[in-house]
Amino acid sequence: MAPLSALAEEQEEKVDPDRLEPTIFPAIAGNTDVGVLLGALGMLAKFEEGYDPYRWKGAALAVFSLKQGPDGIESPAHNYFVKFDVPGLADGRLRLFPSVSFERKITERYFGLGNASMNIKNGAVPVISRQNLYKMSGPQARLNAWIKLIEHLHVLSGIRFRYLMPSTYDNSTLQRDMNRTLPGEDPYIYGTRDHAALQFALGLIYDTRDHETCTSSGMFHELSFRLTPGAVTDNDLLFGGAFFNTRYYVPIENDSLVLAFRLLGDFQTGTVPFYELSNAGGFNSIDFSGSKGIRGLPMGRYHGKVKVMGTVELRSMLWPFSILGQRLRPGFAFFVDSGRIWNDYEYNPDLDGTGIGIKYGFGLGPRLQWGETVMIRFDFAYAPEASEFNPDLPIGIYMDMKHSF
């Protein structure tokens, strides 16, 4: 029997190098954070010889979610975006990523600050309670650019504009904290009113991956810095951050069995708004927990200025095949995520605890590579703290259109 990599190469030889590759399908997916997602996703990629990984790619998404709430079925999340990826500009030295989007969410999570923020079991808060939730909505426009310096090394620059409209539920944890002050009358948390936010980012990327959608070898490293100047936001928000993200992909059996590693850290400073304290990175935000962070932990579970997280993932891709001209390749993955968060740079056992405090989750899930630009990912993850939210089924379930990293 021919090895899987040879079969994949045989499939690849039949592909027209100059082609349009459309991907249009209903977005019937979701996760345990927002419920069942319904809508549509469309992608269109133009391939052309001399351009890597493609000439351009566009994507449009319109989805809303349905989930059980205190008063019956509700729609916790709405997400709409149009984005493009245009490599190969300026004789291959420039790659642009423009996008516009709008989001509305009514079940964003906030449990307080630090690694030892309130435990639901100890607080006796019902799973369906609004106590640890808030609402957030607003539009966003973003333009990121990669500028090639030498082979594999790029300067990364970006600008992002957002208008954010947070609101609280009565007697919620966020409402409590927004009315608190620190010694000296400084606010306990920032960013609780409607405001505009303009962010600038700059960094370096070293990228030797053999394939962006289904990487089987190489590495990817990012070091970046970001700044939101307070004069623009009109809300006394002046903050910045530094971020590193290092990834390695080690082939065990060609591209059929790959061991992937990730380690990232994020360090924020200034009057950071509360909603940014659960995120890492400036160019592509990663929540400390949830689908792209520690799977099994609900998105937004922890907030703090300092975050460190790592992942080990074993990925296997099987025999490729075609249906109605569409090239497909199934697979599966096993993963372990772990990390820790700190409220600030000073020792504070009340907020961050006194022990090691490592948070972790692990699980597995199937994969389906669709063409060259889509990786459909299902993950089933268990984290010990998940029993706080659903003691009968402490499993996080996720579906996405690309690998977690």
C-alpha positions, 0 to 999 in steps of 0.5 A: 500500500502506498504511504498516505503522503504519496497518495496526497501527492498523487491527488495534488498532481491532478490540481490545476495550478491556475484555478478558482477554489470556491467553498460555500456551505451553511454554517451549522456549527457552534460551541458550548460557549455560545450555543448552536451557530447558524448562518452561512460561510463563503470563501473564494481563493484564486490560485496562480503559478508564482504566488504562494499560498494563493493569489488572493482569498476572500471570506464572508460570514454571517452567523447567529447562535441559539442557546438556552437562557433564563427565559427560554431560547435566546440568541447570544451571539451575532457575527458578521465579517468580510475579510481578504488575504492578498499576498504577492504584492510589490513583487512578492514583498507585501501581503495585506489582510483587510477586514470589516466586521460587526459582533454582538454578544450577550453572554460574554463572561467576567468572573473578576480579576486574576488566576483565583477569580471566583469559583462557581462551586464555592459561590453557588452560582447557577449555571444559567445565572447572569451574574458572571455575564455581560453584553458587548457589541460594536463594529471593527475595521482592521488592516494588517500587513506583512512586509518581507525582509528576507526569506521567511522573515517579515515585518508585521504592522497593523491598525485596528479601529473599534467602537465598543458598547459594553453593558452589564446585567443587574447585580452582576460581577462586572457591575460590582467591579465597575463601581469599585475604586482602588486606593487613590480613587483610581477605577478598579477596572477600565473600559466599561463605557461606550468608547472608540479604540484605535490600536497600532501594532508592529512586530516581526514574524519568522515563518518556515511552515510548509503549508498554512492550512495543514502544516506538517513541518516548519516553525512560526514565531511572532514577536509584536507590540501594540499601543492604544493611545488614550487621546483617541479613545476619549475614555482615559484608556492608554494601554499597550502590550507585548506578545510572543508566539512560538510554534513548532511542527515536527513530522513523525510520518511525513505529513500523515502524523505531525506533532505540533507545539505552541508556547505564547505569552502576553504582557499588558500595561497601562489602563487596560480595559477589562475585556482586553484582559482575557485576550492575548496578541494584537494582530489576531487576538487569542482568548486565554480560554475557549476554542483557541486557548485552553479548550474545555474552559469557557471563553473569558473565564480569566482576566489579567495583564500577564498570560502564559499558555502552551499546547501540545497537539498530535495530528494525523491526516488520512487518505485524500479523496474527491466528491463532486470535484471537491478535494477532501482529506479526513484526520483527527487530533489529540491535544493538551492545553495549559497555562496561567494568568496573573492580574498584574506584575505585583504579587497579590495572593488574593487575586492570583492565589498562592499555588502553582495555579496551572489551568489545563484541558485536554481532548481530541477531535476529527479534522477535515481538510477541504481544498487548500484553504479550509480545515474543519475542526471539531474538538471535544475537550475536558477541563477539571473546572468545566464541572463548575458550568455543567456538572452533568457534562463537563465537556467543551465542544468546539467547531472551527474552520482552521486549526487552533494554531 
